[in-house]
Amino acid sequence: GCRSESCTINSMSLNHQPSTTNHYMSSLGENTPRENNEHGSPRRKLMTIATLPDGSGRQIVVQLDAGNQRITVKKINSDGSAYTAAGEITLSLADTLGSDGNHHRIYIQETTVCVDDGEGNITQMKAMMPMSDPY
């Protein structure tokens, strides 16, 4: 059940229980596709993929930055500037460094959270969250 010792209400602290069906991210650039010809093509350090512009000229951009070991998803305006109202997602291998001095795997896992409805009623629910291996 939800007790103050098992989870922090409204801040979604949790008890980690690894799953056998975790989906792991691999290092960026490990399996970068190359052209299938006799010469091949050089590895790309930065690749940008964009949607067609929407009615307001904005586009969703996905950048694979192998040189900096980072993936970024964001929305941009027609002039190329960031459309900050849409937010941004950045996954960086450097951000996997824990306080123990080691890099850790990040994966998505279902976990139990406690939700307070504001009237003192606490309900145990499930949520999908990015997590690391425990250390």
JOPEPE-V119000 format. One record per residue. PHI is phi as a letter, one per 30 degrees, with the letter a starting at -180 (999 if undefined). PSI is psi in whole degrees, -180 to 180 (NA if undefined). Layout:
phi->PHI psi->PSI
phi->PHI psi->PSI
This chain:
phi->999 psi->-179
phi->c psi->115
phi->b psi->156
phi->d psi->-24
phi->d psi->-26
phi->c psi->-22
phi->a psi->154
phi->c psi->121
phi->d psi->136
phi->i psi->-12
phi->c psi->0
phi->h psi->37
phi->d psi->157
phi->a psi->166
phi->c psi->119
phi->d psi->127
phi->b psi->105
phi->e psi->146
phi->c psi->154
phi->d psi->-2
phi->c psi->33
phi->d psi->147
phi->c psi->117
phi->c psi->147
phi->d psi->143
phi->c psi->169
phi->d psi->139
phi->d psi->138
phi->i psi->-6
phi->e psi->-43
phi->c psi->43
phi->d psi->124
phi->d psi->146
phi->b psi->154
phi->d psi->139
phi->c psi->81
phi->b psi->-179
phi->d psi->-27
phi->c psi->-24
phi->i psi->-178
phi->b psi->153
phi->d psi->155
phi->d psi->141
phi->c psi->133
phi->d psi->-31
phi->b psi->127
phi->b psi->132
phi->c psi->131
phi->c psi->133
phi->b psi->148
phi->d psi->168
phi->d psi->150
phi->d psi->142
phi->d psi->-172
phi->d psi->-23
phi->c psi->6
phi->i psi->3
phi->d psi->152
phi->b psi->152
phi->c psi->131
phi->b psi->133
phi->c psi->122
phi->c psi->127
phi->c psi->109
phi->c psi->87
phi->d psi->-35
phi->d psi->-37
phi->c psi->7
phi->h psi->57
phi->b psi->146
phi->b psi->133
phi->b psi->136
phi->b psi->125
phi->a psi->168
phi->c psi->137
phi->b psi->154
phi->d psi->171
phi->d psi->-23
phi->d psi->2
phi->j psi->-9
phi->d psi->155
phi->d psi->136
phi->c psi->89
phi->d psi->-24
phi->d psi->-20
phi->d psi->-9
phi->i psi->-175
phi->a psi->146
phi->c psi->127
phi->b psi->126
phi->c psi->123
phi->b psi->131
phi->d psi->-34
phi->d psi->-30
phi->d psi->-1
phi->d psi->2
phi->d psi->120
phi->c psi->172
phi->d psi->-14
phi->d psi->0
phi->i psi->3
phi->c psi->152
phi->d psi->146
phi->b psi->155
phi->d psi->140
phi->c psi->135
phi->b psi->169
phi->c psi->132
phi->b psi->145
phi->d psi->138
phi->b psi->165
phi->c psi->133
phi->b psi->158
phi->c psi->130
phi->c psi->128
phi->c psi->126
phi->d psi->5
phi->i psi->-11
phi->c psi->18
phi->i psi->0
phi->c psi->122
phi->c psi->128
phi->b psi->135
phi->d psi->127
phi->b psi->175
phi->c psi->151
phi->b psi->150
phi->c psi->129
phi->b psi->147
phi->d psi->135
phi->b psi->165
phi->c psi->170
phi->d psi->148
phi->d psi->147
phi->b psi->NA
